Amino acid sequence: MDPNTSSAFLPLFVYIGFVLLVVVGGIIGLTSLFGPRKPSAEKLSPYECGVPPVGSPRERFSIKFYVIGMLFLLFDLEVVFIYPWVRIYRQSLDGSAGVFLLVEMLLFSLVLVLGLVYAWRKGALQWD
């Protein structure tokens, strides 16, 4: 290893050491020094909008909550894919690639719409 290369990383190592010192020594150390020391039932209870919690925190939820969340992520990702497609499509409008990209995005959207119709028909979007 070149001696100049090892000295080039010296500021990085000093910075990492400083960060570790601040995190461990400063934040965690100060928290243990000035943090709460007399826990009580009221301090240890979960805070729920100023109202005492109702029911057990280990309560089971319906699978429909997760299905709706997954469907939301699926269609949210569709929007994420549309933004870069628009930029590429605008750049390729002068050639024949524009028609190909338009058909490709229409097929992508068609597959997602068919998935939405399927989920709708199966009752995955019903909130009972």
Secondary structure, DSSP 4 states (H G I P E B T S, - for coil): --HHHHHHTHHHHHHHHHHHIIIIIIIIHHHHHHS-----HHHHSPP-TTS---S-TT----HHHHHHHHHHHHHHHHHHHHHHHHHHHHHTTTSTHHHHHHHHHHHHHHHHHHHHHHHHHHTTT---
